[in-house]
Amino acid sequence: DQKPRGLAERARLVIDQGYAKRISLNSIANDLSISKEHLSRVFKKKFGVTVTEYIHQVRIENARRLMSSGGYSLKQVCYETGYQSYNDFYRNFRKVTGVSPKCFAEPGTPILPEE
C-alpha cells in the first residue's frame, strides 16, 4: 500500500522526467496503477495545484529556459516541451507567465513587474 505522500512525489517525478512526451493525468495514474481521482486528490493536497496545472508549469518553465538560451523558434520550443499544438502552447504560456511567448522571447519587451 502506497503512502499518499510517496504517491504524489512519484507522480511529480513522472512529470518532471516526462513532460516533453505526451503525458496526462490518465497516463500518470496508469503508470502508478491507481485511479486518476485518487491521484488528483493526493497531488492537489500535497502540492496545491492539479496534476494538469503542474504539467503546464513544468513545460512552461522549460520553454522559458529554451527561449532564454536562444537558437530555438517558438514552434520548436512548443514541440520540445511536449505541446501537440502551438495554440495549446500559446494559451498555457500566457496563463502561466502572464505574457505571450513572443513578448517573452523578444529582448527589451517589458516583462510584468514582480508583485
Order of alpha helices (4+ residues) and beta strands (2+ residues): alpha-alpha-alpha-alpha-alpha-alpha-alpha
